[in-house]
Every structure is written in structure tokens, then in C-alpha cells.
Amino acid sequence: MFNYKKFVFKKFSQAQPAQTQSGKILNELDPNKSTGKILDELDTNKSVDKKVEEQVSARAQEKARSVNNAKRQLGVFEDTFEKLGEALQEVSKDSPFASVEPGNLVKACDSVAKTLNKENVITPDEIQDIYQQYIEAFQNMLSASQSLFTEYDEVKNDDEVLKLLNLGGEIRSDSGAPASPQTKVNEPDRLEMKSFLDAEIQKIQNKIKLNELKITKQQRQFMQFDILYQDMFNYYSLLSRICETKTRYDAQVEQFKFGSPEDYQALLSYYEYGMSLLQIMAPKAASIFPTNAKNIQSYYSMLIEQARAEISKLSIDPLKALYGRK
């Protein structure tokens, strides 16, 4: 009778150890390679893969920094634009020369007193400088916006960079832990981040439109400064001289019945010059606000007539004093 147990025992006792057999099989597959060499190659491949991952991660980090730098740069220009706009508004509010309605020649001292209550009386050159900076800030803001749009467009399909930017909230892995740069983004997260990018671009575009309206308003305001400021500056300088001379002349008349001839002639010259300035300024002021041109022209005409009446009064005052009339 066939002894199965004895047969099995005999066969396996004659066989080589399993470790030797395994080594033989490996050697037969590639006689030039040992087990150690194969393991070394596996380790080398892992090292290569790791380096590739590190390179990809470094690339993503650099791109993320580029996007964030573009965002910061835009923020700087937006802030500068806002502050310069506020400065121009302060100039318009505080400067006595910002209005198209000049002070009254006949009430020169009252008009000059109003300018003394203003803290920020600046020159036309200073206004020109602020306005130029304002325009440059707007242009820089547009350029920075376009740069950020370009950055966003370049990363909108780059999962690794999007995760590093952490757009629209923290993206998490399936385990619930924060996602690493190598974690694959699932489709809903990808759509959310792209939607966030689109919303950011739309927000920036809307802000640009709003700032375009602001700069249009400032352009009109600056046009007023550019057209009238120097004339208005000269006009208020004239009012100051009239106030000083008229005060001294009236005191002399009060005390001696006659004022200084020099002051008398100076006042006549000042009023004549003031009328000439008003005639030059009237059409300029009307051009700034065409819809209100008629009222502006009427106001200037009224100031000119008052100055003319003051000249007539001054002309006969010496005769009245000579004949003892008030």
C-alpha cells in the first residue's frame, strides 16, 4: 500500500531550504542582480519620487507667493489712491480758493477773515503735485489689478497652488485633517475655489469702476483748480491789500476828514484791478459748471457793479469832505 506520509516526508527532506530557493529564483530572473541591488534600486526610485514631489511643492510655493505678492501690491496702490483722494477732498473743503464764487471787493476785510479760519491754504503747485500723484496711483492700481488677474488665471487649474492659497476656506482631506500640498483636490472643492477666484476678480473689477467714477469727479474738481486757482489766489491777495489800505484810509478820514493821497490812489487802482480780474474769471467759472453758467455770470456781474459803485463813491468823497458834506 502506498505510504503518502512517507513519500511527502522523503521529498521535502531532499528539497533545498526556502530561502535558498528564493535566492535562486531571483538570480535566475537576473543573474547580474542580487537581492540587495534590487532593494537599493527601489530605495533610489523612492528618493527620485520624493525629489520630484519636493520640486513640485517648491514650484507651487513660489507661485503662491507670487499671487500673494500681487494681492499685497494691489492693496498698497488702492490704499494710496484712497488717501490721495481724501487729501484732494480736504483741499476742496478747506481752501478758500476752491469755490467759483470769489469774495466781495467792497467787503474785502470780511472776505479775507474767512480765509484766516482755514487751516490748509495751499498753493496751486501743491495742488498740482497731489493731483499728479493721485493720477499715478490710479494707473498703478489698474496695472496691479491686471497683474493679479493674470496670476489668478495662471493658477485657476493648479490644484496644488490653490490649496496653498487656501482660497474660500481651508480645504481638508478625506480624514478631516488639513490637506497637505500633495493632497488631491476633489471636484467640489476645485469648483469652490474657482468660484472664489471668479468672485475675487469680479470684486476687483467693480472697485475699478467705482474708482473711475471717483477720479472723474476729481478731474472736474481739478479742472476748476487748474482754470481758476491762480486767478483766485491773486484775487484774494488783492482783497488783503484792499482791506489793509481801506482800513488805514478810513481811519485817516475819520480823524482828519481827508485820507492819504497815496492810499486814495491805491484804493482806486486796486478796485480797477479787481474788476479786471473778475471780468477774466467770470467766463472761466461759467465753463466749469455749464448748467449753472447763467447764475455764475450774474454773481460776477454783481461783484463788478459793486466795485464800480465803490469807485464812484471814493471819487466824490474828497469833494464832500472839502465842502463839509458827509
C-alpha positions, 0 to 999 in steps of 0.5 A: 500500500502506498505510504503518502506520509512517507513519500511527502516526508522523503521529498521535502527532506531532499528539497533545498531550504526556502530561502535558498530557493528564493535566492535562486529564483531571483538570480535566475530572473537576473543573474547580474542582480542580487537581492540587495541591488534590487532593494537599493534600486527601489530605495533610489526610485523612492528618493527620485519620487520624493525629489520630484514631489519636493520640486513640485511643492517648491514650484507651487510655493513660489507661485503662491507667493507670487499671487500673494505678492500681487494681492499685497501690491494691489492693496498698497496702490488702492490704499494710496489712491484712497488717501490721495483722494481724501487729501484732494477732498480736504483741499476742496473743503478747506481752501478758500480758493476752491469755490467759483464764487470769489469774495466781495471787493467792497467787503474785502476785510470780511472776505479775507477773515474767512480765509484766516479760519482755514487751516490748509491754504495751499498753493496751486503747485501743491495742488498740482503735485497731489493731483499728479500723484493721485493720477499715478496711483490710479494707473498703478492700481489698474496695472496691479489689478491686471497683474493679479488677474493674470496670476489668478488665471495662471493658477485657476487649474493648479490644484496644488497652488490653490490649496496653498492659497487656501482660497474660500476656506481651508480645504481638508482631506478625506480624514478631516485633517488639513490637506497637505500640498500633495493632497488631491483636490476633489471636484467640489472643492476645485469648483469652490475655489474657482468660484472664489477666484471668479468672485475675487476678480469680479470684486476687483473689477467693480472697485475699478469702476467705482474708482473711475467714477471717483477720479472723474469727479476729481478731474472736474474738481481739478479742472476748476483748480487748474482754470481758476486757482491762480486767478483766485489766489491773486484775487484774494491777495488783492482783497488783503491789500484792499482791506489793509489800505481801506482800513488805514484810509478810513481811519485817516478820514475819520480823524482828519476828514481827508485820507492819504493821497497815496492810499486814495490812489491805491484804493482806486487802482486796486478796485480797477484791478479787481474788476479786471480780474473778475471780468477774466474769471467770470467766463472761466467759472461759467465753463466749469459748471455749464448748467449753472453758467447763467447764475455764475455770470450774474454773481460776477456781474454783481461783484463788478457793479459793486466795485464800480459803485465803490469807485464812484463813491471814493471819487466824490468823497474828497469833494464832500469832505472839502465842502463839509458834506458827509 
